[in-house]
Amino acid sequence: MFAGATPVQAHAILRAMKVVASLGGAAALSTADQAALIAAGHYVFRLSADPDSLEPITPAALAAAVTDAGLRREAAQSLAVMALVDGAVDGDKIASVTRFAAALDIHDDFIKTMTEAAQGHLRWAGMDMVRHNMLSITGQPWAEADVMPWLLPYQGDQADPALTARFEALQNLPEESLGHTFWHHYRHHGFTFPGQPDALNARFAVPHDTTHLLSGYSTTYRGEILVSTFTAGMHPEEPMAGHILPVIFSWHLGIELIEHAGSHRGGLDPSHFWEAWSRGQATKGDAFAPDWNFWALIERPLAELQVDYGVPPREAED
């Protein structure tokens, strides 16, 4: 993440993040804001960031300091997250993000999604995040109004006992294998294997839960935010609108995006968020890639697969 950023560019981005969080200095930084700035400095730029020493910066000055298009996009993404760290859809903070993004010439869809949310259009914003999530997972534009038929495809006469049996058979593999670990993960948490009527689509469930195993993140609300952030780094297709924003809205802001999917407040861990993103970006394998094949890997030891994929170790538990 932020590969090649110079110390001057790093400080410019951190200064802009502080401007968003503090509304240009009009508001004091919260404990979460301070933790986010310190963690971003540590995990993203490998430097010590003292939030109190970060001076304000204008959008024009940030654009002058950061000229690379890729670095500009990552800066805008970080500013977007910074606007939501405190767990509220704050219109003034989001307006600050849009000003910085405009100066950086970043007009990605996640900017519009946040702007619509700030204007109270939460249903539109939620559906837009669902569309981007489905695009990232399926590789195809998503135009359906209801995502549930795709998420729950085994209901009624669409149940697939043979598929369920295939997953059940993973218990017979060596305990250290990806397959057995996946089976244990489902059994331990009481999840339903794909093929059963109430199970999630294997096209989502298998790569998602494999990413839980590869990354080591839990299935708590906090862990779900971290694993989706890891996914955004590992599978950089619609990272913000498709992966990071949906879980922040669902499990940190308490906004239910899909009916009956649930919601929770306060799940974002600012100390580990940036680590999860950087770990995902360092990972060479991609469980959501179109050609990734779970069944070809089930006999591989999970630890060996983590080494082959270059998954960095975690510095702390979530």
N, C-alpha and C positions, 0 to 999 in steps of 0.2 A: 504494500500500500504506500502511495506517495513515493514510489521509487525515483531516486534521483533528485529529490527536493533538497535544495541547499539549506544551510542553517537560516539564512535570511528569509527564504521562502517559507520554511517551517514556522518561523516566528510570525511571519505575516499572516499565515493561515490561522495560527492559534490566536493571534490578536483579533482577527475577524470573528472567530468563534466566540471570543469573550464579548465582542460588541453585540452579537446576536443575543447571547445569554443575558447580558446586563442592560439591553436596550440602549446601547451607546453610552453606558455609564450612569443611566438614570436609575437603575435598580441594582441592589447589592447581589452579588453572586450567591446562589444557594449552595448548600453543602454538596448537592449532586452536581451542580455546575462546576464547582472546584475540582471534584473528583474526576469529572469527565475531561477537563482540560489537562490535569496531571496525567491521566491515563493515556490520552491522545499523544501527549508529548513523549511519554515513555515507550508505548508500544508502536506508535506510528513513526515517530521521528528519532527515537532513541536518544532523547535529550531530557534534561530536567526542566520542567515547566513550572514556574512560580506564577500562579494566576494573578497575584497582586502586582507583579512587575510587567504584565502585558499591557502596553499602551494601546489606546484606540487606533483604528485604522479606517480609512474611508474605502468605499468600493473601488474608486479609481486607483487608489494607491495599491490595493490588493491586486488589481488587474495588471498594474505596471510591474509588480514584483513577480507575479505568476503568469507566465506567457505560454507555457506548454499546454496544449488542449487537454491531454489526459489528466495532468495535474490540476488543471482548472476544474474539470468535472469532479474529481475526487474532493477538491476543496468545497465545491458547492454541496456535495453529498454530506460532508461532515458538518457544514453549516446547518443543513436541514435537520440532521439528528440533534444538533445542539439546541435547536428551537423547541424540541420536544422532551428534553431531558427531565424537566421539572414536572412532567406528567399532565400537561394541559395544552389545548390547542389555542395558543396565544397569537391573536391576529397581528399584534405589533412585532413580535419576534419573526413571524412568517413573512411579514412585509419587509423586514430587514434582510431576510434570506433572499427574497426576490430581487432586492436592489443589488446585493452582491452578485447574484447569479446573472443579472442583466449586464453588469459591468464585466463579468467574466465571459460573456457571450454564451452562457449555458441556458438552454431553453428546453431541457428534458421534461418528459411528462410528469415526473415526480414534483416539479415546481408547481405545475397547474393543479395537481392533486392536492397539495398542501394548501394552495390558495383557495380552492373550492371548499376545503374543510374549514378554513378560517372564516369563510363567509357563511358557514352553517349548512353547507350542502354536503352533509355527512353521508347520505345514502349514495349520492353520485360519486363521492370520493371513495367510498367503500367498494362500489362496483368497479370503479376504475382500477383499484388495487387488485381486485379479483381477476380482472381481465389481464393485467400485466403478469400476475402470478401464473395464470393458465398459459399464457404465451411463453413464459420462461420454461414451464414444465413440459408442455406439449410441442413447442416449436411452431405452433399454428395460432393465427389470430383467433380470439375468442369473442363470439358475437352473441352467445346465448344469454338470456336474462337470468337463468337459474343454473347454478353450478352443481347443485346437489345430485342430479342424475348421473353426472360424470364422477363425482366423489363417491357415490354409493351405487356402483353398477351391478351388484350381485343380488339385488332384491327380487323377491318373487321367483319366477321361473328362470331368472338369470344367475341363480346360485351355481357355483362351480366346485362341487365336492372334490374333484380330482386336483384342482389347484390347492385347495386347503390341505389335502393329504400330502401334497408335495412339500408344503411348508412344515407340516407335522413331522415328516420324515427327517427334517434337519436335526432333530434331537439325537439321531443315531451317529452323527458325525463327531469327530474328536472335539473335546470341550474347548480347545483353543482356536478352533476353526471359526471363520466368519459365519458359516451356516449355523453351527450350534449356538454361537453367541447371539445370533439374530433370533433363533428359536427361544432361547432363554430370556432375551429382552422382552419378547411378547408374552411369554408365560409369567414372568416376574411382574409385569405391569398389568396383566389381565387384558391385553389387547386381543382383538379378534383377527385371525389370519385372513388374508384376502381369499375370496371365494365364498365366504359365508355371508348371509344376507345383510348383516349390519357392519361389514368390514369396509374399510376405505379401499379405493382403487389401488391396485398393486403398482400402477405407474407412478403414483405419488408415494404410497406408503413404503415401498421397498427402498427407493433411494433416500427418502427422508430418514427412515429409521436406521439405515446403514450409515448415514451421515452422523446420526447420534453416536453410533458406535465408533466411527472413525475419529470424531472430534472429542469424544468423552463427555459431552454435555448432557445434562440430565433432562428429564421430561417435565420438570417443574415449569412454572410460568417463566421464571428467569432463564432456565435452561432452554426453553423453546425460543426465546428471543436470541440467545447466544447461538443456537444451532442454525437458525435462519440467517443470522448475520454471517456465520461461518460459510453457509451455503452461498450467500451473496458474493463472498470473496472467491470461493471455489468454482462457482458456476456463474460467471459475470454476464448473465443474460437478464436484463431488467432487474438489476440488483436492488435498487431503491424501491421503485414502485411495486415490484413483484415479490420482494422478500423482506426487506428491512421495515419499510413503512407498515405493511400489513400486521406484522407481529407487534410493533410498537403501539399501533392503534388498538390492537386486540388485547394485549397483555400488559400494557403500561398505561394507556390512556383510558382503558375500560370501555372502548367503543366496539360493539359487536358488529362485525362486517357481514357475516352470513347468519341468517336466522337459525337459532338453536345451536350455534357454534360456541357460544359462551364468550365471556370477556373477563378481564381482571385489571386492577389498577396497581401500579407500582412495581412491575416486573423487570424494568430495565436496570441493569447493574452497570453504572457508568464506569466502574473500575475495570470491568472485564469486557465490555462491549468492543472496545478498539482492539483488544487482544484477539477476540474471536474473528474480527474482520481480517486482521493481518495474518492470522493462522490460516484462514480460508484462502487468502490470496497466495500464500506460500505453498499450498497443497497442489501437487501436480495432477493427481487423479481427480475425476469429477463423476460422482455417482449420479448426477442428473444429465450427463452427456447422452445424446441419442444412441451412441454405440456402446454405452456401458452395459455390461452383462452380469447381473448378480449371480446367476446360476453357474457361470463359468468360474466364479471366484469362491464358491461356498466351501471348498475344501482347504483354501488357503488360511493359514493362521492369521487372525486379525492383527496381531502385533507386527507380523511380517508385511502385511498389506499397508499398515500405517507407515512403515519405513519406506516401502517402495513408492508410496504416494508423497513422501516427504512431509507428513503432517507434523508440524512443530509441537513439542511438548508444551503443556500448560504451565504457567508460573504459579497458578493458584486454582483452587476448586471454585466452581460457581456457587 
